[in-house]
Amino acid sequence: MTPNHSLHRTRPLAALALTAAAALALAGCSGQAPSAGGGDADALNIGIFVDNAFGDGDFFDQASLAEDTLVESFGATVNTYEGQLEAQNFAPLLQDAADRNDIVYVLGFEAIDAMVDAAEANPDTQFVFIDGEAGSPEITSAVFRTQEGCFMAGALAATVNAAAGASTAGFIGGVNAPVVENCESGYTQGVAQVAADQSVASQYVGSFVDPGKGAEIATTLASTRGAYAMFAYAGLSGSGVFDAAKAGAQVAPIGVVADKSALAPGSVPGSLIMRVDSVIVDLTEQYVDGTLERGAVLDFGFAEDGWAMAYDEALVDSEGISALEELQEAIVAGDVQINE
């Protein structure tokens, strides 16, 4: 975000402070664990495990945002673990997490099998899987109402298009998986809610890790189908939309998971933010209160602070932001129905 662009958020994000101690190497394991911050010897101990590494500027870093609040609100010691996408790291890291912590949050589908094994072997430690169903009675699952968040991304796209005189919103999916198709459905409904005369041009990359292909699709949707506001639910492939904007393509990319304004300064009207930090804090409060159930599947939308919208006031006028905020409030109130 450039200095001349002020970002308007519908809900403020927690401040990021990574006050981790020096990492300790696990014997025979190249993954990093644990890094600890805050608290004291008698504190509640909370583990946050990611199957890859922090510093992604995305999903995993959204979890990191919870650390300050966990320390300040619960007096917790927070231990973080990085699997580095090496399967041999997962089991020893998760066992160490179980040994050291009262509750362990796990992010990343690559480690799901190792997490289930660790949860079954360590019944005294509560395991929580973030952003999916673990399918185990020993693990609490937190899922996000994807179509609801993507609905607001579609509403933003239609608002941006209307201001620019464009009639087509672009959608880029990673692969034809149910969660991505749910997002496309929500996005299309959001566009229609704001501007029934606008259409959606969509295309799938076929991969979550091909930003070059994502950029190519974004440029093509803009040049051949007139798509202007564009939203990608495509993992790393989605970063290609921002690359296309920086290269001069006439597109207005909408971010997802985190504030992505820095990826294409001056071109990003807003972002759909996945409040992983808020969900972790909420679930920790339930754990402390003794109400967090093993095996439960809990879902999060705008009402539960699972999603939030951030808008660039230099690119979306106050009238547009007000209308979008009213629409979000209507979703929370149950006055807007979003089909799956």
Number of C-alpha atoms within 10 A of each C-alpha: 17 11 6 9 14 13 19 17 19 15 14 10 16 16 12 15 13 13 13 15 12 11 14 12 13 15 8 9 16 15 25 20 24 25 20 22 20 19 17 12 9 9 16 19 23 25 25 27 30 25 23 21 17 20 11 10 12 18 23 23 19 23 26 22 22 24 29 22 19 23 20 11 10 17 17 22 21 27 24 25 27 24 27 17 16 15 13 15 23 28 19 19 26 28 17 17 27 24 12 16 21 17 22 27 25 23 23 18 16 16 22 19 13 18 29 21 15 23 23 15 13 15 12 13 20 21 31 30 24 22 22 20 19 23 15 16 15 23 26 24 25 23 17 22 19 25 25 27 27 28 28 30 31 32 25 32 32 32 23 24 22 17 12 12 9 17 19 24 30 28 28 25 26 23 18 13 10 9 16 21 18 19 25 26 20 26 31 28 24 26 27 18 18 20 18 12 11 19 17 23 18 20 19 20 23 16 18 17 17 18 22 18 19 32 24 16 22 32 25 15 23 23 14 8 16 18 26 28 31 31 30 32 25 25 21 17 24 31 25 26 31 29 21 24 22 16 12 9 18 18 26 29 32 29 28 25 23 20 23 24 24 13 19 20 16 18 22 27 26 28 25 24 25 28 28 28 24 22 24 24 19 15 19 22 16 13 15 12 9 9 11 18 16 15 17 18 18 18 16 22 20 22 14 14 17 24 26 23 28 24 26 21 18 16 19 20 15 13 9 18 20 12 15 21 16 12 19 24 15 13 19 16 11 11 11 13 10 15 11 13
